[in-house]
Amino acid sequence: SRGSTVTYEPAGEREGVLRLRTVDRAPRAWFVQWRGTLRFGFEVAGVTGSIASCDIDPDARGAVYRVAWLA
């Protein structure tokens, strides 16, 4: 999406926090469907992974995903 940013902060060797921000407000479903995109990324990388949470910001312009994976 135009103007969206994705950042990643490691929280260990195989876990971290992914932050998604968008310029405009987005429906809750838009942020939730990103979980599927992240799961697909695990498949592409050939690892077993999990998304522990999807915390959507109150302003509906961002979300935080806690991710982890096994080698």
ZIPEZI-V556515 format. One line per field, one symbol per residue. phi: phi as a letter, one per 20 degrees, with the letter a starting at -180 (. if undefined). psi: psi as a letter, one per 20 degrees, with the letter a starting at -180 (. if undefined). A space follows every 10 residues. Layout:
# ZIPEZI-V556515
phi = ???
psi = ???
This chain:
# ZIPEZI-V556515
phi = .gnfcccccf crfcbacddd ccfefcfggf ffffgfffff gffffmcecb dfbceefgel dabddecbbd f
psi = qpiqqpqpoq jahkrapppp qqgqqqqghg hhihgggggh hgghikqprq ohrnopqhjk jrqppoqqqq .
